[in-house]
């Protein structure tokens, strides 16, 4: 499993949980052309590169504006299978495949606190079901979005929403440090899941058992 952090506007500083996780997991930070003058297309291209540059499943760990970038990138039609740029790399190997995404403190692009530079850069909240397992972490007092709005968007994405109480924008200023509770949320996201066929078979079996019991 590979982990890739996707910070928000301005990047993530030394006290941010993403920076701690980059050292501890470890994780690789994606590298757009600019953190302070973000462009949605450039950030998508940076996601293409970091996912393709390696083998094995990738879990994206996004914060704030990075959440909007990841959701839009995943929702694009050519990437519905969870792959990055699609096809093989020049060396003939398959690109990495996205196994899931942790989206923390999703901002509301229509909110009063949303950076004008991010609006100019073309960032938006895509409203489409996402093709991989996604967990959205919700803070009760995030200045960039109301918890009701975030939970509604998570439902559209087909994501699990996890509330963590009042934690501000869940950034360095929130004083979370290495954020052990966040690591527990991540462990739940990446836990092994049974194949769809096995889940379907189990459901069919359970239905048959119930029918037999009724008879």
URLINJO-V550664 format. One line per field, one symbol per residue. ss: DSSP state (a for helix, b for strand, c for the rest). A space follows every 10 residues. Layout:
ss: ???
//
This chain:
ss: cbbbbbcccc ccccccaaaa aaaacccbbc ccccccccca aaaaaaaaaa aaccccbbbb bbbcaaaaaa aaaaacaaac ccbccccbcc cccbccbbbb bbbbcccccc cccccaaaaa cccccccccc ccbbbbbbcc ccccccaaaa aaaaaaaccb bbbccccccc caaaccccca aaaaaaaaaa cccccaaaaa aaaaaaaaaa aaaac
//
